[in-house]
Amino acid sequence: MSHILQRPVGEYRRPAWNEAVAQALPPRFQHESTPRRVAYLPLIGLLAVLTVLSVRLSNTAFVDEALSITIGHNYLDHWFSGQAVVEYGESFSGVPFLYPVLAAVLDTLGGLGLVRGFSLLCVLAAVVFVYRAAVDLGYRSEGMLALAVLALTGPVVFVGALATFDAPVMAMLAGALWAGVRRGWGSAVVSGVLLGLVPMVKYAGVIFLPVVIGIVLLTSTRRRAALAAAITVALPATAWLMWSDRIASGIALNTVDRTVSGDASPGDLVGWMVLDIGILALLALAGMVLLARNGRRQAVLAALLFIGGMAMPAAHLVLGEAVSFDKHMAYSALFLAPSAGYFLAKLSKGVWKFLPVTLLLMVVLLFGFSRSEAMYTSWVDVRPVLDVIEEAPRAGSYISPAAEQLDYHLRDRPEIRNVPLSGYAENPDLVRVAVEDQRFETAILRTVGTGTPDLDAVQDVLLQALRDNPNYELTATLPAREHSETDLWLVFTRVEGQ
């Protein structure tokens, strides 16, 4: 038994939990490094739980996933083979040739599963960075509990299984936070670089930059914070100078000139927020109150974290927009988790020790399990439609509310051109003319709404036009959801020879 595990004669010191576990191990496993290694077991276990929770989720490509990867493939084809490329500056909420190109490369190497696996790695990195930031500020047990509550939160699990830029942005924000609270000029540079990349990958990520810079300023020297801030500003500014003609419209359309898609009442949004991060927000609020008692600096730190946690929900409430609401709650969880971990750590030192903490974490896990499943099944499975198309593929234009997903899954069939309903949103009557002219080889619709009023109007006109036109016939009726008898896919095909 090493001296680390030996108890001084005549003196008793209550061992830390990892030391107690190390002492209980068989002698052959007791080494000087054993307590330190045992201390990592909760971290490894929580990361494993997060991995299992994310990997269990399964569905075909989400529209954001499909659009991102397709954009990336188009840029790669343009760069390497000279094919014409559509400029996606207006339709993508980040620089279109950054994350999409990376996603396309991963998709080429390992398909959608590899792109989603990369997102999971980013989320795992993000929760570890939050833990390390807390440790470097002197809050080890608080950091571990922050990691726990963050890893079990539904939106975080959801983003870990989603092939979008949200997971990398979370990793960059958390990495910038960790690097910012460390010491040394090198970590300040890293913090600035990561923060500078955030608004380039996701324009709306700019909302978090003042929060992270404020935390760096609060926990470090002014010169370090100034260096990080200067780099944070310089990178997006350089990107603007280089690509403003290609990204200006996209930045405007996704920020100041944003058009709200769909309608959601404040009550709906608050209800979803309660389900997604309600418990976490309450724990963070309690932690903020406790931190504020420790002095002005801790109070400001807690306030900055809470502001970061409430930034996205507030933006959605102001706009009245439900699009991307659930996955944006993952950013809220990222900033709320440290304060929540602080409260849980204080709670664990009470009369009942870890009993209330364990119960609270179990409730968070229950909500995380159910909410992540609900989020991941919020879009319909297009596999039944793909099966029908693959049975008898016909060259031509296919119009569908799931055009982006079908476009991704049918990339190996260039003879099929998928047309989105959004192309007719400004004048739905034009889709009736297109049906009369038999411009579509196949039309794929749903018997329920898409969730977007403009697209629903187009779908209604399209469905009636198809039923009134003898040149189209209903060839397949397929279930769109496993447990729904009313949500169906309707596949209309142009009658050959007409």
Secondary structure, DSSP 8 states (H G I E B T S, - for coil): --GGG---TT------HHHHHHHHS-GGG--TTHHHHHHTHHHHHHHHHHHHHHHT---S--HHHHHHHHHHHHHHHHHHH-------TTT-SS-TTSHHHHHHHHHHHHHHHHHHHHHHHHHHHHHHHHHHHHHHTT-HHHHHHHHHHHHT-HHHHHHTT--STHHHHHHHHHHHHHHHHSSSHHHHHHHHHHHHHHHHH-GGGGGGHHHHHHHHHHHS-HHHHHHHHHHHHHHHHHHHHHHHHHHHHHHHHHTTT----S---HHHHHHHHHHHHHHHHHHHHHHHHHHHTT-HHHHHHHHHHHHHHHHHHHHHHHHT--TTHHHHHHHHHHHHHHHHHHHHHHHTTSTTTTHHHHHHHHHHHHHHHHHHHHHHTSS---HHHHHHHHHS---EEEEETTHHHHHHHTTT-TTEEEEEGGGGTT-THHHHHHHHTT--SEEEEESS--S-HHHHHHHHHHHHHHHH-TTEEEEEEEESSTT-SS-EEEEEEE-TT-
